[in-house]
Amino acid sequence: MSGNLRDTVRLVVISLTLSVACNFQYGFSSTYMNTPVDQFKAYLNESFIRRGHVLSEGTYDLVWNLIANIWFVGFFIGIWLSPLLNDRFGRKVGFISMNAVSLIASVLRFVGIVVYSPECLFVGRLLASISVAVTYQSLILFLQECSPTRFRGALTFTSEISYAVMALLGMFLGMDAIFGRHLHYLLGFAVIPCALSLIVLFPMHETPKFLYIVRGDKKGASESITYYHGKSADVAHVLHEISLEAEQESSAGDSSLREIFATPHLRKAVFLSCLALQNTVALWSLLLSSTDFLKHAKLNTDIAEWSSTGMALAYVIGTVLGSTCVEKYGRRIMLLTFSSANTGFLFLYVVFAALQPYLDVLQYGCLVCFLAYGFTYGFGVGPITWFLSSELVPQRHRSLVQSVCYAINTIMVIISTFTILPLFEVIDAYAFLALYVIPSVISIVVLFFQLPETKGREIHEIVAELKGKIRCETNDIN
């Protein structure tokens, strides 16, 4: 094996290791409540009976929604911890410290099941979401700042691949035939990968861009480049490109919300990133409730469960195939093409669900739409939208811009996940039109006219293009 190939394989292995260290908790927590719904209901009922109370249907719905949706509240809190940890103390410190919290959260969830304490389950889910919000941003920063430019997109795809696999694992393990009937096995299992995820992070180096730009540690940055890029890397060239990115900044010090929203090219980067992330909003409702949506379309319960797992599998396949194409076709064309297809399948789901009472076979059309949604989301929507903000701004602003974009996206997700089930009861599948299809269509149209291509380009080149476009727009107005 040649030196270059060996270094590339090693970097892929490191990227996958980092990705799994974050995304086991993220993916597993997104889906482990989807398939064993009846078992969680029995668990909550038993928990309250042991205290001398009987849960009414309304009270059960309230408790269930609190436990399920506290995830998004915790995630929103964690988003704003990320700049503090990742910018002030480093990407590695943020990653390791929050993975330790993630391990504690997993233990609490397991204890909550064993001793019939929904409070422990609630707190564990809250802590897990806070920790994941930080580690996910740490991961994206790692993958963006440690990858050679020519591999940056493909290696960042490892995040979405690992998330998709772990989401599938959570859904699969939650099925009745596996651990679904034994919740203590389901949540106890999660403790082991969380412990391993913490251990593997300690040997990792800090990112070269953080070391060079923030700490001014040229020697440490050189060692980091060699660690991630391999011994065949042109360290001097990589350091030169990093220095060009640093020189592009007009001021030093920490980034701030005021500076981001007062600076035209940073403000535009936030705007475009938020529009791209709008296309991810529907995924959360499907990961949490796809089984219910398919049962509403009159699919048999067993088929609905397996179809939800099939959607997660299609998502995995899409991410793997997408990773082989992103450096060939580029971010822009893949994002626009697959976001359009993704939205189209949600629209078809609405059509099939509306016509199903008149033509029963269309229940399987709903199933196919969810499978196709999972595939197209994995191929070109989710992987690209989550790292897009990191490719549109310089290093000094990267973490805070991420936090702003993810916070706005999380607000949209909270609104939709709390709204979708009540709205579904009132207007059926038409709820998808209002919450997902129409907003996505608007975002795709704007992105078509405004989004630059970032494939194979250094960050300072992308930022320069954004600045140039803004100057042209300003001159046209004047």
Buried (B, 14 or more C-beta within 10 A) or exposed (E): EEEEEEBBEBBBEBBBBBBBBBBBBBBBBBBBBBBBBEBBBEBBBEBBEEEEEEBEEEEBEEBBBEBBBBBBBBBBBBBBBBBBBBBEEBBBBBBBBBBBBBBBBBBBBBBBBEEBBBEBBBBBBBBBBBBBBBBBBBBBBBBBBBBBBEBBBBBBBBBBBBBBBBBBBBBBBBBBEBBBBBBBBBBBBBBEBBBEBBEBBEEBBBBBBBBBBBEEBBEBBBBBBBBBBBEEBEBEEBBEBBBBBBEBBEEEEBBEEEBBEEBBBBBBBBBBBBBBBBBBBBBBBBBBBBBBBBBBBBBEEEBBBBBBBBBBBBBBBBBBBBBEBBBEBBBBBBBBBBBBBBBBBBBBBBBBBEEBEEEEEBBBBBBBBBBBBBBBBBBBBBBBBBBBBBBBBBBBBBBBBBBBBBBBBBEBBBEBBBBBBEBBEEEBBBBBBBBBBEBBBEBBEBBEEBBBEBBEBBBBBBBBBBBEBBEEEEEEEE
